[in-house]
Amino acid sequence: MGNLQNKYRYERKYILEQINVPNLYFELNRLGYTELHPQRRINNLYLDSISNDFLEENIEGLYKRKKVRVRWYGQFEAPSNKLIEIKQKRGEVNFKQILKLGSFVISKHSNASSIWSSIINTEHNMSFVYKNNLHLLAPKLFNSYNREYYSNPDQSLRITIDKDLEYISPETNLNLFEKNVIIEFKYESDHILKKNLFSNLKLNKYSKYVKGLVSVNSFNPNY
């Protein structure tokens, strides 16, 4: 377990209607993209300040913005290794700090505040927690989705396809199922993204955290 930081990465997000997904697979094949990693379920518990500072940063589209989440893979309620990820963005560039937490269970009906309190008060985690002021944050949103991974022939451009997105409020237990598919282009600084070669993809500022939190707290899924 430890604190890691990845290199800078660019990301662009697109929204795709379900009806256009088969054509996307056709275009991926035509352009020589191959599956980079087997599909898997991704689960998150998002954290924010009491006044939802990270939410406001993302809604306003500030140049500098942050997200903090506990992330794990596989069946939502199965025992699995969990991570804290601090994802920071500077314009179109992203980088992460990561702390490995070990294996335990989180349920959709768990007391998220108690889980977070246990995480931040574990001796091994305290240095990372207090250095990054994570003790000032509170659980705000669960989300879960299936992710597929593809890469172009030289692996300079990676594409992820997120389907079956579900958002759940740990406070109200209200949930939302996203009707669209979310596509992300991910690439390092040595790749020049000249243009989008795929049809029907709409460049968008889609944030899973913003979409989920606004929707399950406003009864309005049309963010």
C-alpha positions as CSV (number, residue, x, y, z in Angstrom):
1,M,0.0,0.0,0.0
2,G,1.2,3.5,-0.7
3,N,0.8,6.9,-2.2
4,L,1.3,7.0,-6.0
5,Q,1.0,9.7,-8.7
6,N,0.6,9.0,-12.4
7,K,1.9,11.2,-15.2
8,Y,-0.2,13.9,-16.8
9,R,-3.0,12.7,-19.1
10,Y,-5.4,14.4,-21.3
11,E,-9.1,13.4,-21.4
12,R,-12.1,14.3,-23.6
13,K,-15.6,13.1,-23.0
14,Y,-18.4,12.4,-25.4
15,I,-22.0,11.3,-25.0
16,L,-23.5,8.6,-27.2
17,E,-27.1,7.6,-27.5
18,Q,-27.7,3.8,-27.1
19,I,-29.0,3.5,-30.6
20,N,-25.6,4.5,-32.0
21,V,-23.5,2.1,-30.0
22,P,-23.4,-0.7,-32.7
23,N,-22.0,1.8,-35.2
24,L,-19.3,2.8,-32.7
25,Y,-18.1,-0.8,-32.5
26,F,-18.1,-1.0,-36.3
27,E,-15.9,2.2,-36.5
28,L,-13.5,1.0,-33.8
29,N,-12.9,-2.2,-35.8
30,R,-12.6,-0.3,-39.1
31,L,-9.9,2.0,-37.6
32,G,-7.9,-0.9,-36.1
33,Y,-8.8,-0.4,-32.4
34,T,-8.5,-3.5,-30.2
35,E,-9.6,-4.4,-26.8
36,L,-7.0,-3.2,-24.3
37,H,-8.5,-4.7,-21.1
38,P,-11.4,-7.0,-20.3
39,Q,-14.7,-5.2,-19.4
40,R,-15.2,-4.7,-15.7
41,R,-17.5,-3.0,-13.3
42,I,-16.2,0.2,-11.7
43,N,-17.7,1.5,-8.4
44,N,-17.1,4.8,-6.6
45,L,-17.9,6.6,-3.5
46,Y,-17.4,10.3,-4.1
47,L,-16.4,12.7,-1.3
48,D,-16.8,16.5,-1.1
49,S,-16.7,19.3,1.4
50,I,-19.8,20.1,3.4
51,S,-20.5,23.1,1.1
52,N,-19.8,20.9,-2.0
53,D,-16.8,22.8,-3.2
54,F,-15.7,20.2,-5.7
55,L,-19.2,20.1,-7.2
56,E,-19.2,23.9,-7.7
57,E,-15.7,23.8,-9.3
58,N,-16.9,21.3,-11.9
59,I,-20.2,23.0,-12.6
60,E,-18.4,26.4,-13.1
61,G,-15.8,24.7,-15.3
62,L,-12.8,26.2,-13.4
63,Y,-9.4,25.7,-14.8
64,K,-8.3,24.0,-11.5
65,R,-10.7,21.5,-10.1
66,K,-10.7,18.3,-8.0
67,K,-12.6,15.1,-7.3
68,V,-12.0,12.7,-4.5
69,R,-13.4,9.2,-4.5
70,V,-13.0,5.7,-3.0
71,R,-12.8,3.3,-6.0
72,W,-13.1,-0.5,-6.4
73,Y,-13.7,-3.0,-9.2
74,G,-16.0,-6.0,-9.7
75,Q,-19.3,-6.7,-8.0
76,F,-20.4,-3.7,-5.9
77,E,-20.8,-5.6,-2.6
78,A,-18.1,-8.2,-3.0
79,P,-14.9,-8.0,-0.9
80,S,-12.4,-6.2,-3.0
81,N,-9.4,-3.9,-2.8
82,K,-10.3,-0.3,-2.4
83,L,-8.4,2.9,-3.4
84,I,-8.6,6.5,-2.5
85,E,-8.1,8.6,-5.7
86,I,-7.6,12.3,-5.7
87,K,-8.1,13.4,-9.3
88,Q,-7.0,16.9,-10.2
89,K,-7.6,18.7,-13.4
90,R,-5.8,21.6,-15.0
91,G,-7.7,22.5,-18.1
92,E,-7.7,19.4,-20.3
93,V,-4.9,17.7,-18.3
94,N,-5.5,15.2,-15.5
95,F,-3.3,13.6,-12.8
96,K,-4.1,11.4,-9.8
97,Q,-2.8,10.7,-6.3
98,I,-3.7,7.2,-5.1
99,L,-3.7,5.5,-1.7
100,K,-4.3,1.7,-1.4
101,L,-6.7,0.9,1.4
102,G,-6.8,-3.0,1.3
103,S,-9.8,-5.3,0.9
104,F,-13.2,-4.8,2.6
105,V,-16.9,-4.6,1.7
106,I,-19.0,-1.6,0.9
107,S,-22.8,-2.1,0.4
108,K,-25.2,0.2,-1.3
109,H,-27.0,0.3,2.0
110,S,-23.9,0.9,4.1
111,N,-23.6,3.8,6.4
112,A,-21.2,5.8,4.1
113,S,-20.3,8.2,6.9
114,S,-19.2,5.4,9.2
115,I,-17.2,3.8,6.4
116,W,-15.4,7.0,5.6
117,S,-14.7,7.7,9.3
118,S,-13.1,4.3,9.6
119,I,-11.0,4.9,6.6
120,I,-9.6,8.3,7.6
121,N,-9.0,7.2,11.2
122,T,-7.0,4.1,10.2
123,E,-3.4,4.7,11.3
124,H,-1.9,3.7,8.0
125,N,-4.0,6.2,6.1
126,M,-3.6,9.2,8.4
127,S,-0.5,10.8,6.8
128,F,-2.1,10.8,3.4
129,V,-5.5,11.9,4.8
130,Y,-4.3,14.9,6.7
131,K,-1.7,15.9,4.1
132,N,-4.6,16.2,1.6
133,N,-7.3,17.5,4.1
134,L,-9.5,14.5,3.4
135,H,-10.7,14.5,7.0
136,L,-12.7,17.6,6.1
137,L,-14.7,15.7,3.5
138,A,-18.0,13.7,3.6
139,P,-19.6,11.0,1.4
140,K,-21.9,12.4,-1.2
141,L,-22.6,9.8,-3.9
142,F,-22.2,6.2,-4.9
143,N,-21.9,5.4,-8.6
144,S,-21.3,2.2,-10.6
145,Y,-20.9,1.4,-14.3
146,N,-19.5,-1.2,-16.8
147,R,-16.4,0.0,-18.6
148,E,-14.9,-1.3,-21.9
149,Y,-11.3,-0.4,-22.9
150,Y,-10.0,0.0,-26.5
151,S,-6.7,1.3,-28.0
152,N,-5.5,2.4,-31.4
153,P,-2.7,0.4,-33.0
154,D,0.2,2.3,-31.4
155,Q,-1.7,2.7,-28.1
156,S,-1.3,6.4,-28.1
157,L,-5.0,6.9,-27.9
158,R,-7.2,4.9,-25.5
159,I,-11.0,4.9,-25.6
160,T,-13.2,3.8,-22.7
161,I,-16.9,3.1,-23.1
162,D,-19.0,3.4,-19.9
163,K,-22.5,1.8,-19.9
164,D,-25.2,1.0,-17.4
165,L,-24.4,3.9,-15.1
166,E,-26.2,4.0,-11.8
167,Y,-26.1,6.8,-9.2
168,I,-27.2,6.4,-5.6
169,S,-27.4,9.0,-2.8
170,P,-26.0,7.5,0.4
171,E,-28.3,10.0,2.3
172,T,-31.7,9.6,0.6
173,N,-31.2,6.2,-1.3
174,L,-32.6,7.9,-4.4
175,N,-31.1,6.5,-7.6
176,L,-30.8,7.4,-11.2
177,F,-29.9,5.2,-14.3
178,E,-28.1,7.1,-17.1
179,K,-29.8,6.5,-20.5
180,N,-26.7,7.4,-22.5
181,V,-23.3,5.9,-23.0
182,I,-20.2,7.9,-21.9
183,I,-17.1,7.8,-24.1
184,E,-13.7,9.0,-23.0
185,F,-10.6,9.7,-25.1
186,K,-7.4,9.4,-23.0
187,Y,-4.0,10.3,-24.3
188,E,-0.6,11.5,-23.2
189,S,1.1,14.7,-24.4
190,D,2.9,12.9,-27.1
191,H,-0.3,12.1,-28.9
192,I,-1.9,14.9,-31.0
193,L,-5.6,14.5,-31.2
194,K,-6.2,16.2,-34.6
195,K,-9.9,15.4,-34.9
196,N,-12.7,13.0,-33.8
197,L,-12.9,10.2,-36.5
198,F,-16.1,8.7,-35.0
199,S,-19.6,9.7,-36.0
200,N,-22.4,10.5,-33.5
201,L,-20.0,11.5,-30.7
202,K,-20.9,14.8,-29.0
203,L,-18.1,16.5,-27.1
204,N,-19.4,17.2,-23.7
205,K,-18.3,18.3,-20.2
206,Y,-20.1,15.3,-18.7
207,S,-19.0,14.7,-15.1
208,K,-20.3,11.6,-13.5
209,Y,-20.1,13.2,-10.1
210,V,-22.0,16.3,-11.1
211,K,-24.7,14.4,-13.1
212,G,-25.2,12.0,-10.2
213,L,-25.2,14.4,-7.3
214,V,-27.4,17.0,-9.0
215,S,-29.9,14.4,-10.2
216,V,-30.4,12.4,-6.9
217,N,-30.7,15.6,-4.9
218,S,-32.9,17.7,-7.2
219,F,-35.2,15.0,-8.6
220,N,-34.2,16.3,-12.0
221,P,-32.3,13.9,-14.2
222,N,-31.9,16.3,-17.1
223,Y,-28.6,17.9,-16.1
